[in-house]
Amino acid sequence: MAEEIRKTEIVENLIGFPYESYSEFKKKWNSGNIQMGVDFRLAREWAMSGGLYVPGTLTVLLNLVNLSMFSSLIGFIIYVFIIKSYLYLLALPLLVIGFFLAHPVFSRNSGCLSPGYFLLTGAGFFWAVCSGNYGVLGITACIFFIWLCAKIIYSTSLQALLNAAATHEDLFCRLWDSGQIRIISENGEVFMMPLQGRL
């Protein structure tokens, strides 16, 4: 397999690649004429584990954001004890639901459920601010924080991986060979490694 990977460190050797050279591909990408697509989960794993060509500062930043997201549950529990409204601990399942609905895959497949959930959260937050309900304020602020952290992690990881693939030919080839990246052309045609050719 190592030999196969070395053979395809230039795009001219890739199966199904639609352009004659990497420079032609980069030119079209930089001009915005084409798009690339990779799985959100792959991008997150690549960025947070310090994959090939990931800046070290980005990995540290995303792991800190991820830690902050999970720490928000502990923060909410501490907040409930500070305001001494212990019944709000029953709202913990809402925060867990927020974790799932903030994930891009769940968000995409949930229809109007995910947008509706976070829209109601926003409405609840403004109501809590206006009415002075500190319990609801804590719940909605925590859910919004979870959504914001997930948005930062996934969108930053995705953009970083796409930019790296458009900058480093060997990384692009590895993604292409494993069928983990696709190209959407100007006319909407999708290109990716055929199933039978994947490593």
C-alpha positions as CSV (number, residue, x, y, z in Angstrom):
1,M,0.0,0.0,0.0
2,A,2.9,2.4,0.8
3,E,4.1,2.0,-2.8
4,E,0.6,2.7,-4.2
5,I,0.5,5.9,-2.1
6,R,3.9,7.0,-3.3
7,K,2.7,6.5,-6.9
8,T,-0.2,8.8,-6.4
9,E,1.5,11.7,-4.8
10,I,0.9,13.6,-8.1
11,V,-2.6,14.1,-9.5
12,E,-1.5,12.9,-13.0
13,N,-1.5,9.3,-11.6
14,L,-4.9,9.6,-9.9
15,I,-7.9,7.5,-11.2
16,G,-10.8,9.7,-12.1
17,F,-9.2,13.1,-11.5
18,P,-10.8,15.5,-14.0
19,Y,-8.0,17.9,-14.6
20,E,-4.7,17.6,-16.4
21,S,-2.5,19.0,-13.5
22,Y,-2.6,20.1,-9.9
23,S,-1.9,23.7,-11.0
24,E,-5.0,23.7,-13.2
25,F,-7.0,22.3,-10.3
26,K,-5.6,25.0,-7.9
27,K,-6.4,27.8,-10.4
28,K,-10.0,26.7,-10.7
29,W,-10.3,26.4,-6.9
30,N,-8.7,29.7,-6.2
31,S,-11.0,31.4,-8.7
32,G,-14.0,29.9,-7.0
33,N,-15.1,28.0,-10.2
34,I,-15.1,24.6,-8.4
35,Q,-15.9,23.3,-4.9
36,M,-14.5,20.5,-2.8
37,G,-16.4,18.3,-0.3
38,V,-15.1,16.2,2.6
39,D,-16.9,14.7,5.5
40,F,-17.2,16.9,8.6
41,R,-16.1,14.1,10.9
42,L,-13.0,13.5,8.8
43,A,-12.1,17.2,8.9
44,R,-12.6,17.3,12.7
45,E,-10.5,14.2,13.3
46,W,-7.7,15.5,11.0
47,A,-7.6,18.9,12.6
48,M,-7.9,17.9,16.3
49,S,-5.5,15.0,16.1
50,G,-2.8,17.1,14.4
51,G,-2.9,15.4,11.0
52,L,-0.7,16.1,8.0
53,Y,-0.1,19.8,7.5
54,V,-2.3,20.9,10.4
55,P,-0.9,23.9,12.1
56,G,-0.1,23.0,15.8
57,T,-1.9,26.2,17.0
58,L,-5.1,25.1,15.2
59,T,-5.0,21.7,16.9
60,V,-4.5,23.3,20.3
61,L,-7.2,25.9,19.7
62,L,-9.8,23.4,18.6
63,N,-9.1,21.0,21.5
64,L,-9.5,23.9,23.9
65,V,-12.9,24.8,22.3
66,N,-13.9,21.2,22.5
67,L,-13.0,21.0,26.1
68,S,-14.9,24.2,26.8
69,M,-18.0,22.7,25.1
70,F,-18.0,19.7,27.4
71,S,-17.1,21.7,30.4
72,S,-20.2,23.8,29.9
73,L,-22.3,21.0,31.4
74,I,-20.2,21.2,34.6
75,G,-20.5,25.0,34.4
76,F,-24.3,24.8,34.2
77,I,-24.5,22.5,37.3
78,I,-22.3,24.9,39.3
79,Y,-24.5,27.8,38.1
80,V,-27.7,26.0,39.3
81,F,-26.1,25.6,42.7
82,I,-25.1,29.2,42.8
83,I,-28.6,30.5,42.1
84,K,-30.0,27.7,44.3
85,S,-32.7,26.6,41.8
86,Y,-32.1,22.9,41.8
87,L,-35.1,22.0,39.8
88,Y,-33.3,23.3,36.7
89,L,-31.0,20.3,36.9
90,L,-33.9,18.5,35.2
91,A,-33.0,20.5,32.1
92,L,-29.7,18.6,31.7
93,P,-31.2,16.3,29.0
94,L,-31.9,19.5,26.9
95,L,-28.2,20.2,27.0
96,V,-27.4,16.7,25.9
97,I,-29.9,17.0,23.0
98,G,-28.1,20.3,22.1
99,F,-24.9,18.3,21.7
100,F,-26.4,16.0,19.2
101,L,-28.4,18.7,17.2
102,A,-25.3,20.9,17.0
103,H,-23.5,18.1,15.0
104,P,-23.6,18.9,11.3
105,V,-24.7,15.4,10.3
106,F,-27.6,15.4,12.8
107,S,-28.5,19.0,11.8
108,R,-28.6,18.1,8.1
109,N,-30.7,15.0,8.7
110,S,-33.1,16.4,11.3
111,G,-35.1,18.6,8.9
112,C,-36.5,21.6,10.8
113,L,-35.9,20.0,14.2
114,S,-32.4,21.4,14.7
115,P,-33.1,24.9,13.4
116,G,-36.3,25.0,15.4
117,Y,-34.6,23.8,18.6
118,F,-32.0,26.6,18.4
119,L,-34.5,29.2,17.3
120,L,-36.6,28.4,20.4
121,T,-33.4,28.5,22.5
122,G,-32.7,32.0,21.2
123,A,-36.3,33.1,21.9
124,G,-36.0,31.6,25.4
125,F,-32.7,33.5,26.0
126,F,-34.2,36.9,25.2
127,W,-37.3,36.1,27.2
128,A,-35.1,35.1,30.2
129,V,-33.1,38.4,29.9
130,C,-36.2,40.5,29.8
131,S,-38.0,38.7,32.6
132,G,-35.0,38.1,34.8
133,N,-35.4,34.3,34.9
134,Y,-31.9,33.3,35.7
135,G,-32.6,29.6,35.5
136,V,-33.8,29.7,31.9
137,L,-31.1,32.2,31.1
138,G,-28.5,29.6,32.2
139,I,-30.1,26.8,30.2
140,T,-30.4,28.8,27.0
141,A,-26.9,30.4,27.3
142,C,-25.4,26.9,27.8
143,I,-27.2,25.5,24.8
144,F,-26.1,28.5,22.7
145,F,-22.5,28.0,23.9
146,I,-22.6,24.3,22.9
147,W,-23.9,25.3,19.4
148,L,-21.3,28.0,19.0
149,C,-18.4,25.7,20.0
150,A,-19.6,23.0,17.6
151,K,-19.9,25.5,14.8
152,I,-16.4,26.8,15.4
153,I,-14.9,23.2,15.5
154,Y,-16.6,21.8,12.4
155,S,-16.5,24.9,10.2
156,T,-12.9,25.7,11.1
157,S,-11.7,22.1,10.6
158,L,-13.5,21.8,7.3
159,Q,-12.1,25.0,5.9
160,A,-8.6,24.1,7.1
161,L,-8.7,20.7,5.5
162,L,-10.0,22.0,2.2
163,N,-7.4,24.8,2.1
164,A,-4.6,22.2,2.9
165,A,-5.8,19.9,0.2
166,A,-5.7,22.8,-2.3
167,T,-2.2,23.7,-1.2
168,H,-0.5,20.3,-0.7
169,E,-0.7,17.9,-3.6
170,D,0.3,14.8,-1.6
171,L,-2.4,15.4,0.9
172,F,-5.0,15.8,-1.8
173,C,-3.8,12.6,-3.4
174,R,-4.2,10.7,-0.2
175,L,-7.7,12.0,0.3
176,W,-8.6,11.2,-3.3
177,D,-7.1,7.7,-3.2
178,S,-9.2,6.8,-0.2
179,G,-12.4,8.3,-1.6
180,Q,-12.6,10.9,1.1
181,I,-12.7,14.0,-1.1
182,R,-14.8,15.0,-4.1
183,I,-14.8,17.8,-6.6
184,I,-17.9,19.7,-7.8
185,S,-17.3,21.3,-11.1
186,E,-18.7,24.5,-12.6
187,N,-21.7,22.7,-14.1
188,G,-22.4,20.8,-10.9
189,E,-20.8,17.5,-12.0
190,V,-19.3,15.5,-9.1
191,F,-15.9,13.8,-9.4
192,M,-14.4,11.4,-7.0
193,M,-12.3,8.2,-6.8
194,P,-14.3,5.2,-8.2
195,L,-15.1,2.6,-5.6
196,Q,-13.0,-0.1,-7.2
197,G,-9.9,2.0,-7.3
198,R,-9.8,3.1,-3.6
199,L,-7.0,2.1,-1.3
